Amino acid sequence: MIRIEQVRLLEERVQKVIARITELKAENSALHNQLENYQERISDLERRIEGFASNQEEIEAGILSALQRLDEVEDAVGEEGIEQQQVEVIPEEDASAGTSEPPVDGDTREESADEDLPPDQEEEQKPGPELDIF
């Protein structure tokens, strides 16, 4: 026969199981909400990554284009520089072949520098008389 004590123990166990099921349902619901939030966050991050990848590709293309333009400019300047060096070398050789003394640049520079200055500043630029110490 079934005693009242056995029925009460069974009832307590059923109550514990019902309480545990309720707790698990609440936990399950919370986990589902958390999962949805994480999935939304993942989707957002994936969109950002795609945007960054796209931007990075554009940036790389821009940098490569700028480098290519710089190479073209460098090549053009290099060619002009070589042509100018060749042109400059030829007159120097012609000038040195005619005279044995090199041209004195110091005197012409001072005169041309003085010519560029206004008259009042010219006086300030001219050195004073040299002192003969010895």
Residue frames as a rotation matrix with the C-alpha (Angstrom) as fourth column:
MET 1
0.565 0.825 0.000 0.00
0.825 -0.565 0.000 0.00
0.000 0.000 -1.000 0.00
ILE 2
-0.210 -0.563 0.799 0.95
0.527 -0.754 -0.393 3.50
0.824 0.338 0.455 -0.59
ARG 3
-0.009 0.151 -0.988 1.47
0.971 -0.233 -0.045 5.61
-0.237 -0.961 -0.145 2.43
ILE 4
0.918 0.395 -0.030 0.90
0.389 -0.913 -0.125 9.30
-0.077 0.103 -0.992 2.79
GLU 5
0.372 -0.867 -0.332 4.61
-0.106 -0.395 0.913 9.88
-0.922 -0.304 -0.239 3.33
GLN 6
-0.415 -0.508 0.755 5.40
0.648 0.418 0.637 8.37
-0.639 0.753 0.155 -0.05
VAL 7
0.393 0.650 0.651 2.77
0.912 -0.365 -0.186 10.60
0.117 0.667 -0.736 -1.70
ARG 8
0.911 -0.090 -0.401 4.23
0.061 -0.935 0.348 13.69
-0.407 -0.342 -0.847 -0.01
LEU 9
-0.074 -0.997 0.034 7.78
0.080 0.028 0.996 12.74
-0.994 0.076 0.078 -1.14
LEU 10
-0.283 0.056 0.957 6.51
0.922 0.291 0.256 12.23
-0.265 0.955 -0.134 -4.67
GLU 11
0.756 0.628 0.183 4.71
0.652 -0.747 -0.130 15.58
0.055 0.218 -0.974 -4.56
GLU 12
0.612 -0.613 -0.500 7.91
-0.083 -0.679 0.730 17.32
-0.787 -0.405 -0.466 -3.35
ARG 13
-0.397 -0.782 0.480 9.91
0.414 0.315 0.854 15.74
-0.819 0.538 0.199 -6.15
VAL 14
0.090 0.521 0.849 7.35
0.995 -0.073 -0.060 16.82
0.031 0.850 -0.526 -8.73
GLN 15
0.931 0.243 -0.274 7.46
0.285 -0.950 0.127 20.39
-0.229 -0.196 -0.953 -7.33
LYS 16
0.169 -0.955 -0.243 11.29
-0.051 -0.255 0.966 20.38
-0.984 -0.151 -0.092 -7.54
VAL 17
-0.431 -0.290 0.854 11.17
0.760 0.394 0.517 19.13
-0.486 0.873 0.050 -11.12
ILE 18
0.526 0.698 0.486 8.60
0.842 -0.507 -0.183 21.79
0.119 0.505 -0.855 -12.07
ALA 19
0.821 -0.282 -0.496 10.75
-0.006 -0.874 0.486 24.50
-0.571 -0.396 -0.719 -10.45
ARG 20
-0.209 -0.961 0.181 13.85
0.160 0.149 0.976 23.23
-0.965 0.233 0.123 -12.24
ILE 21
-0.162 0.245 0.956 12.00
0.973 0.202 0.113 23.16
-0.165 0.948 -0.271 -15.57
THR 22
0.862 0.507 -0.013 10.85
0.504 -0.859 -0.089 26.75
-0.056 0.070 -0.996 -15.01
GLU 23
0.459 -0.784 -0.418 14.45
-0.146 -0.531 0.835 27.80
-0.876 -0.323 -0.358 -14.25
LEU 24
-0.422 -0.649 0.633 15.74
0.484 0.429 0.762 26.03
-0.766 0.628 0.133 -17.34
LYS 25
0.286 0.605 0.743 13.06
0.958 -0.189 -0.215 27.68
0.011 0.774 -0.634 -19.53
ALA 26
0.940 0.028 -0.341 14.06
0.094 -0.980 0.177 31.11
-0.329 -0.199 -0.923 -18.22
GLU 27
0.052 -0.997 -0.059 17.74
-0.114 -0.064 0.991 30.34
-0.992 -0.044 -0.117 -18.78
ASN 28
-0.280 -0.078 0.957 16.96
0.830 0.482 0.282 29.04
-0.483 0.873 -0.070 -22.27
SER 29
0.718 0.615 0.326 15.04
0.696 -0.646 -0.314 32.21
0.018 0.452 -0.892 -23.10
ALA 30
0.733 -0.519 -0.441 17.92
-0.219 -0.793 0.569 34.38
-0.644 -0.320 -0.695 -21.81
LEU 31
-0.254 -0.876 0.410 20.40
0.180 0.373 0.910 32.36
-0.950 0.305 0.063 -23.87
HIS 32
0.096 0.378 0.921 18.25
0.979 0.132 -0.156 32.75
-0.181 0.916 -0.358 -26.99
ASN 33
0.961 0.260 -0.100 18.17
0.249 -0.962 -0.109 36.54
-0.124 0.080 -0.989 -26.47
GLN 34
0.347 -0.918 -0.192 21.92
-0.293 -0.301 0.908 36.58
-0.891 -0.259 -0.373 -25.95
LEU 35
-0.278 -0.402 0.873 22.39
0.630 0.609 0.481 34.47
-0.725 0.683 0.084 -29.09
GLU 36
0.569 0.554 0.608 20.28
0.822 -0.392 -0.412 36.92
0.011 0.734 -0.679 -31.13
ASN 37
0.899 -0.284 -0.333 22.33
-0.177 -0.932 0.317 39.84
-0.400 -0.226 -0.888 -29.82
TYR 38
-0.047 -0.974 0.223 25.56
-0.089 0.226 0.970 38.04
-0.995 0.026 -0.097 -30.70
GLN 39
-0.072 0.075 0.995 24.28
0.895 0.445 0.031 37.19
-0.440 0.892 -0.099 -34.17
GLU 40
0.896 0.404 0.186 23.33
0.445 -0.823 -0.354 40.83
0.010 0.400 -0.917 -34.75
ARG 41
0.615 -0.745 -0.258 26.75
-0.379 -0.566 0.732 41.91
-0.692 -0.353 -0.630 -33.51
ILE 42
-0.212 -0.681 0.701 28.45
0.361 0.612 0.704 39.36
-0.908 0.402 0.116 -35.80
SER 43
0.351 0.424 0.835 26.44
0.930 -0.049 -0.365 40.62
-0.114 0.905 -0.411 -38.78
ASP 44
0.988 0.002 -0.157 27.37
0.005 -1.000 0.022 44.20
-0.157 -0.023 -0.987 -37.94
LEU 45
0.253 -0.967 0.005 31.05
-0.326 -0.080 0.942 43.29
-0.911 -0.240 -0.335 -37.64
GLU 46
-0.124 -0.249 0.961 30.95
0.730 0.632 0.258 41.35
-0.672 0.734 0.103 -40.92
ARG 47
0.760 0.436 0.482 29.50
0.646 -0.587 -0.488 44.43
0.070 0.683 -0.727 -42.66
ARG 48
0.823 -0.514 -0.242 32.24
-0.361 -0.802 0.476 46.56
-0.439 -0.305 -0.845 -41.15
ILE 49
-0.043 -0.870 0.491 34.90
0.086 0.486 0.870 44.10
-0.995 0.080 0.054 -42.26
GLU 50
0.174 0.179 0.968 33.51
0.946 0.243 -0.215 44.14
-0.274 0.953 -0.127 -45.79
GLY 51
0.972 0.206 0.111 33.52
0.226 -0.949 -0.218 47.93
0.061 0.237 -0.970 -45.70
PHE 52
0.512 -0.854 -0.089 37.08
-0.416 -0.337 0.845 48.02
-0.752 -0.396 -0.528 -44.42
ALA 53
-0.111 -0.542 0.833 38.17
0.525 0.680 0.512 45.51
-0.844 0.494 0.209 -47.05
SER 54
0.530 0.383 0.756 36.53
0.847 -0.277 -0.453 47.61
0.036 0.881 -0.472 -49.74
ASN 55
0.978 -0.194 -0.077 38.10
-0.179 -0.969 0.171 50.78
-0.108 -0.154 -0.982 -48.37
GLN 56
0.254 -0.941 0.223 41.46
-0.133 0.195 0.972 49.06
-0.958 -0.276 -0.076 -48.11
GLU 57
0.059 -0.184 0.981 41.27
0.881 0.472 0.036 48.01
-0.470 0.862 0.190 -51.74
GLU 58
0.833 0.288 0.473 40.46
0.487 -0.787 -0.379 51.59
0.263 0.546 -0.795 -52.73
ILE 59
0.804 -0.587 -0.092 43.31
-0.372 -0.619 0.692 52.89
-0.463 -0.522 -0.716 -50.57
GLU 60
0.044 -0.813 0.581 45.74
0.289 0.567 0.771 50.37
-0.956 0.134 0.260 -52.06
ALA 61
0.305 0.126 0.944 44.64
0.950 0.033 -0.311 51.30
-0.070 0.991 -0.110 -55.57
GLY 62
0.984 0.084 0.158 45.09
0.093 -0.994 -0.050 54.99
0.153 0.063 -0.986 -54.76
ILE 63
0.521 -0.853 0.036 48.54
-0.317 -0.154 0.936 54.41
-0.792 -0.499 -0.350 -53.28
LEU 64
-0.025 -0.530 0.848 49.61
0.660 0.628 0.412 52.31
-0.751 0.570 0.335 -56.27
SER 65
0.608 0.315 0.729 48.31
0.772 -0.448 -0.450 54.99
0.185 0.836 -0.516 -58.62
ALA 66
0.958 -0.284 -0.036 50.17
-0.255 -0.905 0.341 57.71
-0.130 -0.317 -0.939 -56.71
LEU 67
0.239 -0.914 0.327 53.37
-0.036 0.328 0.944 55.64
-0.970 -0.237 0.046 -56.72
GLN 68
0.148 -0.121 0.982 53.02
0.920 0.382 -0.092 55.09
-0.364 0.916 0.168 -60.45
ARG 69
0.882 0.207 0.424 52.59
0.364 -0.871 -0.331 58.84
0.301 0.446 -0.843 -61.01
LEU 70
0.744 -0.667 -0.036 55.62
-0.388 -0.475 0.790 59.52
-0.544 -0.574 -0.612 -58.81
ASP 71
0.058 -0.722 0.689 57.65
0.473 0.628 0.618 57.03
-0.879 0.290 0.378 -60.86
GLU 72
0.437 0.172 0.883 56.57
0.895 -0.183 -0.407 58.80
0.092 0.968 -0.234 -64.04
VAL 73
0.985 -0.086 0.147 57.51
-0.102 -0.989 0.107 62.18
0.136 -0.120 -0.983 -62.58
GLU 74
0.483 -0.854 0.193 60.82
-0.208 0.102 0.973 60.78
-0.851 -0.510 -0.128 -61.34
ASP 75
0.093 -0.415 0.905 61.56
0.824 0.543 0.164 59.32
-0.559 0.730 0.392 -64.76
ALA 76
0.697 0.232 0.679 60.68
0.626 -0.659 -0.417 62.62
0.350 0.716 -0.604 -66.45
VAL 77
0.916 -0.393 0.082 62.79
-0.378 -0.778 0.502 64.62
-0.133 -0.491 -0.861 -64.00
GLY 78
0.330 -0.824 0.460 65.62
0.145 0.526 0.838 62.11
-0.933 -0.210 0.293 -64.29
GLU 79
0.244 -0.190 0.951 65.63
0.959 0.194 -0.207 62.42
-0.145 0.962 0.230 -68.07
GLU 80
0.862 0.083 0.500 65.53
0.203 -0.961 -0.190 66.24
0.464 0.265 -0.845 -67.86
GLY 81
0.799 -0.596 0.083 68.31
-0.308 -0.287 0.907 66.16
-0.517 -0.750 -0.413 -65.25
ILE 82
0.171 -0.737 0.654 70.51
0.614 0.599 0.514 64.03
-0.770 0.314 0.555 -67.50
GLU 83
0.423 0.037 0.905 69.85
0.852 -0.356 -0.383 66.34
0.308 0.934 -0.182 -70.43
GLN 84
0.962 -0.055 0.269 70.64
-0.129 -0.955 0.267 69.40
0.242 -0.292 -0.925 -68.28
GLN 85
0.570 -0.805 0.165 73.84
-0.031 0.179 0.983 67.81
-0.821 -0.565 0.077 -66.97
GLN 86
0.123 -0.512 0.850 74.94
0.914 0.393 0.104 67.08
-0.387 0.764 0.516 -70.51
VAL 87
0.638 0.167 0.752 74.17
0.535 -0.798 -0.276 70.65
0.554 0.579 -0.599 -71.56
GLU 88
0.952 -0.273 0.138 76.00
-0.292 -0.675 0.678 72.06
-0.092 -0.686 -0.722 -68.51
VAL 89
0.439 -0.833 0.338 79.04
0.361 0.508 0.782 69.86
-0.823 -0.221 0.524 -68.99
ILE 90
0.319 -0.302 0.898 79.59
0.945 0.026 -0.327 70.95
0.076 0.953 0.293 -72.57
PRO 91
0.776 -0.075 0.626 79.82
0.055 -0.981 -0.186 74.74
0.628 0.179 -0.757 -71.84
GLU 92
0.838 -0.507 0.199 82.14
-0.314 -0.151 0.937 74.14
-0.446 -0.848 -0.286 -68.88
GLU 93
0.324 -0.736 0.595 84.49
0.671 0.622 0.404 72.12
-0.667 0.268 0.695 -71.06
ASP 94
0.429 -0.116 0.896 84.41
0.783 -0.447 -0.433 74.81
0.451 0.887 -0.101 -73.77
ALA 95
0.904 -0.041 0.425 85.05
-0.194 -0.926 0.323 77.57
0.381 -0.374 -0.846 -71.25
SER 96
0.696 -0.675 0.245 87.92
-0.168 0.179 0.969 75.77
-0.698 -0.716 0.011 -69.54
ALA 97
0.424 -0.547 0.722 89.54
0.854 0.507 -0.117 74.88
-0.303 0.666 0.682 -72.87
GLY 98
0.582 -0.130 0.803 89.97
0.458 -0.764 -0.455 78.59
0.673 0.632 -0.385 -73.73
THR 99
0.391 -0.427 0.816 91.44
-0.667 -0.742 -0.069 79.77
0.634 -0.517 -0.574 -70.41
SER 100
-0.314 -0.579 -0.752 93.75
0.180 0.742 -0.646 78.24
0.932 -0.338 -0.129 -67.89
GLU 101
-0.985 -0.006 0.171 92.19
-0.162 -0.303 -0.939 80.01
0.057 -0.953 0.297 -64.88
PRO 102
-0.419 0.899 -0.126 88.79
0.887 0.435 0.155 79.04
0.194 -0.047 -0.980 -63.51
PRO 103
-0.109 0.439 0.892 86.23
0.129 -0.883 0.451 81.86
0.986 0.165 0.040 -63.32
VAL 104
-0.961 -0.177 -0.214 86.00
0.243 -0.161 -0.957 83.63
0.135 -0.971 0.198 -59.98
ASP 105
-0.166 0.986 0.024 82.43
0.629 0.087 0.772 83.37
0.759 0.143 -0.635 -58.80
GLY 106
-0.166 0.099 -0.981 82.85
0.961 -0.206 -0.184 85.23
-0.220 -0.974 -0.061 -55.51
ASP 107
-0.871 -0.236 -0.431 83.25
0.181 -0.970 0.164 88.67
-0.456 0.065 0.887 -57.10
THR 108
-0.797 0.602 0.038 80.29
-0.129 -0.231 0.964 88.33
0.590 0.764 0.262 -59.45
ARG 109
-0.144 0.772 -0.619 78.05
0.791 0.466 0.397 87.02
0.595 -0.432 -0.677 -56.73
GLU 110
-0.393 -0.039 -0.919 78.77
0.772 -0.556 -0.307 89.94
-0.499 -0.830 0.249 -54.44
GLU 111
-0.967 0.020 -0.254 78.10
-0.141 -0.871 0.470 92.44
-0.211 0.490 0.846 -57.21
SER 112
-0.576 0.805 -0.143 74.89
0.032 0.197 0.980 90.75
0.817 0.560 -0.139 -58.26
ALA 113
-0.146 0.514 -0.845 73.78
0.955 0.297 0.016 90.46
0.260 -0.804 -0.534 -54.63
ASP 114
-0.642 -0.136 -0.754 74.42
0.452 -0.862 -0.229 94.17
-0.619 -0.488 0.615 -54.10
GLU 115
-0.957 0.289 -0.024 72.51
-0.179 -0.520 0.835 95.04
0.229 0.803 0.550 -57.25
ASP 116
-0.341 0.876 -0.341 69.41
0.507 0.477 0.718 93.29
0.791 0.072 -0.607 -55.92
LEU 117
-0.221 0.201 -0.954 69.38
0.958 -0.137 -0.251 95.28
-0.182 -0.970 -0.162 -52.66
PRO 118
0.816 0.469 0.339 67.87
0.501 -0.865 -0.009 98.74
0.290 0.177 -0.941 -52.25
PRO 119
0.204 -0.817 0.540 70.49
0.073 -0.537 -0.840 101.53
0.976 0.211 -0.050 -51.92
ASP 120
0.346 -0.064 0.936 70.07
-0.849 -0.447 0.283 101.95
0.400 -0.892 -0.208 -48.15
GLN 121
0.886 -0.015 0.464 70.68
-0.241 0.840 0.487 98.24
-0.397 -0.543 0.740 -47.52
GLU 122
0.748 -0.663 0.022 73.63
0.297 0.305 -0.905 98.17
0.594 0.683 0.425 -49.92
GLU 123
0.139 -0.713 0.687 75.63
-0.595 -0.614 -0.518 100.31
0.791 -0.337 -0.510 -47.53
GLU 124
0.475 0.106 0.873 74.84
-0.847 0.322 0.422 97.96
-0.236 -0.941 0.243 -44.67
GLN 125
0.977 -0.034 0.210 76.02
0.082 0.971 -0.225 94.95
-0.197 0.237 0.951 -46.67
LYS 126
0.558 -0.825 0.090 79.39
-0.059 -0.148 -0.987 96.43
0.827 0.546 -0.131 -47.72
PRO 127
0.504 -0.460 -0.731 82.22
0.854 0.391 0.343 95.47
0.128 -0.797 0.590 -45.40
GLY 128
0.959 -0.199 -0.200 84.06
-0.112 -0.921 0.374 98.24
-0.259 -0.336 -0.905 -43.64
PRO 129
0.439 -0.866 -0.239 87.74
-0.701 -0.164 -0.694 98.97
0.562 0.473 -0.679 -44.23
GLU 130
0.706 -0.260 -0.659 90.00
0.408 0.910 0.079 96.13
0.579 -0.324 0.748 -43.25
LEU 131
0.830 -0.468 0.304 92.26
-0.539 -0.530 0.654 96.66
-0.145 -0.707 -0.692 -40.31
ASP 132
0.420 -0.783 -0.459 95.88
-0.086 0.469 -0.879 95.84
0.903 0.409 0.129 -40.86
ILE 133
0.993 0.005 0.121 96.90
-0.121 0.116 0.986 94.30
-0.009 -0.993 0.116 -37.58
PHE 134
0.493 -0.860 0.131 100.39
0.659 0.468 0.589 93.23
-0.568 -0.204 0.797 -38.61
